[in-house]
Amino acid sequence: MRYLLTKHLWVPFTVAAVVLLALGTPALAQTTPRDKADAMWANLASHVADRQAAYLATNGRYFQGIRTHSPTPADGAVGAPDPSRKPTDQVEDWTGAGFTLPASMPAALAVHVYDGPAGKGYTAIFEVVVAGKRWRRAESFGPEAAWRTHAWVEIRGGP
């Protein structure tokens, strides 16, 4: 393989060789538990948005969804959500608020709500466990979405 010298860095002459090497590496070709959770959210996002809009119109606030799983799905395994979980100050559980959750899910899902100075919103939070480490991703909707949304991060400490 030919190399070009550019400012103290050897760069492969052909990027195609690197791409082919990456595609042939089993670790890179596998779907991770976080990838599975991302795919789950891609399928649920519009449903959650629709249900939240309907709930807000009826109740004047967004639905708060307590974590769907206990324990959190681990290492790519899927688990059945418990749609009957609800906070103590809310009458509706997931089903009562019109949410249809998949029969099995690769991640725990929770919906946190807020009512800040800029207005109301909600944050969908996903959790998975990979090799004993807890990972969390959040996607927020509303006026505070920009700072409440984050990519996958490892959560250290706590339950």
HELIX and SHEET records of a PDB file:
HELIX    1   1 VAL A   15  LEU A   23  1                                   9    
HELIX    2   2 PRO A   26  ALA A   29  1                                   4    
HELIX    3   3 PRO A   33  ASN A   59  1                                  27    
HELIX    4   4 ALA A  145  ARG A  148  1                                   4    
SHEET    1   A 2 TYR A   3  THR A   6  0                                        
SHEET    2   A 2 LEU A   9  PRO A  12 -1                                        
SHEET    1   B 4 ALA A 108  GLY A 116  0                                        
SHEET    2   B 4 GLY A 119  VAL A 130 -1                                        
SHEET    3   B 4 LYS A 133  PHE A 141 -1                                        
SHEET    4   B 4 HIS A 150  ILE A 155 -1                                        
END                                                                             
